[in-house]
Amino acid sequence: MVNPIRRALILAPMTSELRPLAKQARARREQVDGRTVHTARVGDTEVVIARLGVGPVVARRTTEWALGAFRVDHVLVSGIAGGLHPDLPVGAVVVPEVVVDLGSGHRYQASPLGTVERRGVVGTADRLIGDERELDALQADGVVALEMESSGVAAACEASAVPWTTFRVISDRPDEHLTDDTMLGLLRPDGSARVGAAVGVMVRHPGRIPGMVRLGRDSAMAASKVARVSLAALRG
């Protein structure tokens, strides 16, 4: 028998992923320890929504803080990802059974959540991976998608014996060459956007504007969809 989730923590890496969650959950903004969080009720579950930040190290620190600040029954990571497997186009939902930290090789087993089916392996990296041989090797090892936070969340949750599940929606694919270190540099470690830097890139490199527009559009779609999927999992 699965115990009901009375209070859940949903962690969204970037502001662009946090906003649709807070809006769809009709959450209220609160300040806790000088940090902004959002609280809501989703079905029978009390929910705390917080911005996670970018990268596994930052993600672990944020999760450790959140688990110290709130008593929760389950942690959900809700965000976008880059798709590797050919059957995962932009917009595809990924709920992995395993998250592997690509730096250490450590593998984390995701927790069951209601009737949600977990499948496949998602890799967490501390950098963007663009080398085709490296990407081919990851896919050969069974990695279906890439992101930058879930292993940090998993490590913190396992240390505190709190179940966790990752929800991702594909926003781009490495073979589209829309993301690189320049694009990653448009984010602060806390997951907020450097708007001025983005404008600067467009001014200096106008040829990048169509790709940036496409990436922004697909990322917004993926962020909205993963918010719906994550909240539906709690309701379900």
SULNORHU-V724676 format. One record per backbone hydrogen bond with DSSP energy under -0.5 kcal/mol. CO is the residue of the C=O (numbers start at 1). NH is the residue of the N-H. Records with the same first field share a line. If there is no record, write none. Layout:
# SULNORHU-V724676
CO: NH  NH
This chain:
# SULNORHU-V724676
1: 3
4: 6
6: 46
7: 73  74
8: 10  48
9: 11  76
10: 12  50
11: 78
12: 52
13: 53
14: 17  18
15: 19
16: 20
17: 21
18: 22
19: 23
20: 24
21: 25
22: 26  27
23: 26
28: 39
30: 37
32: 35
35: 32  37
36: 51
37: 30
38: 49
39: 28
40: 47
41: 43
42: 45
45: 42
46: 8
47: 40
48: 10
49: 38
50: 12
55: 59
56: 60
57: 61
58: 62
59: 63
60: 64
61: 65
62: 66
63: 67
64: 68
65: 69
66: 70
70: 72
73: 163
74: 9
75: 165
76: 11  78
77: 79  167
79: 169
81: 171  172
82: 146
83: 174
85: 88
87: 89
89: 92
92: 170
94: 168
95: 119
97: 110
98: 122
99: 108
100: 102  124
101: 105
106: 101
108: 99  110
113: 116
116: 118
120: 97  98
121: 144  145
122: 100
123: 125  147
124: 102
128: 130
131: 135
132: 136
133: 137
134: 138
135: 139
136: 140
137: 141
138: 143
139: 142
142: 121
144: 84  85
145: 123
146: 82
147: 125
149: 152  153
150: 154
151: 155
152: 156
153: 157
154: 158
155: 159
156: 160
157: 162
158: 161
163: 75
164: 111
165: 77
167: 79
168: 94
169: 81
170: 91
172: 83
173: 176
174: 177
180: 184
181: 185
183: 186
184: 187
186: 194
188: 191
189: 54
191: 15
192: 188
193: 195
194: 198
195: 199
196: 200
197: 201
198: 202
199: 203
200: 204
201: 205
205: 208
206: 209
208: 212
209: 213
210: 214
211: 215
212: 216
213: 217
214: 218
215: 219
216: 220
217: 221
218: 222
219: 223
220: 224
221: 225
222: 226
223: 227
224: 228
225: 229
226: 230
227: 231
228: 232
229: 233
230: 234
231: 235
232: 236
